[in-house]
Amino acid sequence: MANVQYYDVILKPVVTEKSMNAMAEKKYTFFVHPDANKFMIKEAVEKMFEGTKVASVNTMNISGKKKRRGMVTGKTAAAKKAIVQLTEDSADIEIFSGL
């Protein structure tokens, strides 16, 4: 496995209607590094966002889609998503507060 530091684990937040509705239940969705495991994701969220306590982490691998442009076929990049559930007494994540 690659030497992944905690600041390299979380790539960007997922901003969709479904992920915004899940924030009411303190569930936050992120695109994460493909080599990151659940323990690394939990550590990264707790270190990057002060006052947060992670209750659970669910991960999913998203395979790339097949794309075609004329005769040329290819595939988009694969990705990994993580849904992070915070505890009840945890602070909210501020990057989502203005959305």
C-alpha positions in Angstrom: 0.0 0.0 0.0 1.2 3.5 -0.7 2.4 5.8 2.1 -0.8 7.9 2.4 -0.8 10.7 5.0 -4.0 11.8 6.7 -4.2 15.0 4.6 -4.0 13.0 1.4 -6.9 10.7 2.3 -9.9 13.0 1.7 -9.9 14.3 -1.8 -13.1 16.3 -2.0 -16.7 16.3 -0.7 -19.6 14.9 -2.7 -22.2 17.6 -3.3 -25.4 16.0 -4.5 -29.0 16.2 -3.4 -28.8 12.8 -1.8 -25.7 13.6 0.2 -27.1 17.0 1.3 -30.3 15.3 2.7 -28.1 12.8 4.6 -26.4 15.7 6.4 -29.5 16.0 8.6 -28.5 12.6 10.1 -24.8 13.8 10.5 -23.7 11.7 7.5 -21.1 13.3 5.2 -19.9 11.9 1.9 -16.4 12.3 0.5 -14.3 11.1 -2.4 -11.3 9.5 -0.8 -7.9 8.0 -1.9 -8.4 4.6 -3.5 -5.8 3.0 -1.1 -7.4 4.4 2.1 -9.1 2.1 4.5 -11.8 2.8 7.0 -9.4 3.4 9.9 -7.4 5.9 7.8 -10.6 7.8 6.8 -11.8 8.0 10.4 -8.4 9.4 11.5 -8.3 11.9 8.6 -11.8 13.3 9.4 -11.1 13.6 13.1 -7.8 15.4 12.5 -8.9 17.7 9.7 -12.2 18.9 11.2 -11.8 19.9 14.9 -14.4 18.7 17.3 -15.7 15.8 15.2 -16.0 12.2 16.4 -16.6 9.5 13.9 -19.1 6.8 14.8 -18.8 4.7 11.6 -17.4 4.7 8.0 -18.9 3.0 5.0 -16.9 2.8 1.8 -17.7 1.9 -1.8 -15.6 1.5 -4.9 -17.0 3.1 -8.0 -15.8 1.6 -11.3 -15.2 3.8 -14.3 -17.8 4.1 -16.9 -17.3 3.1 -20.5 -17.2 6.1 -22.8 -17.1 6.3 -26.6 -16.3 9.1 -29.0 -16.7 7.9 -32.5 -14.7 4.8 -33.1 -12.5 5.4 -30.0 -13.6 3.7 -26.8 -12.2 4.3 -23.3 -13.0 4.3 -19.7 -13.3 7.1 -17.1 -11.3 6.9 -13.9 -12.5 4.7 -11.0 -13.1 6.4 -7.6 -13.7 5.5 -4.0 -16.4 7.1 -1.9 -16.8 7.2 1.9 -19.9 8.0 3.9 -18.9 9.1 7.4 -21.4 9.0 10.3 -20.6 11.4 13.1 -21.7 10.8 16.8 -24.6 12.8 18.3 -22.3 15.0 20.5 -19.9 15.7 17.6 -19.5 19.1 16.0 -20.7 19.6 12.4 -18.3 19.9 9.5 -18.1 23.6 8.5 -17.4 23.1 4.8 -21.0 22.0 4.3 -22.6 24.7 6.5 -23.0 27.3 3.7 -24.6 25.0 1.1 
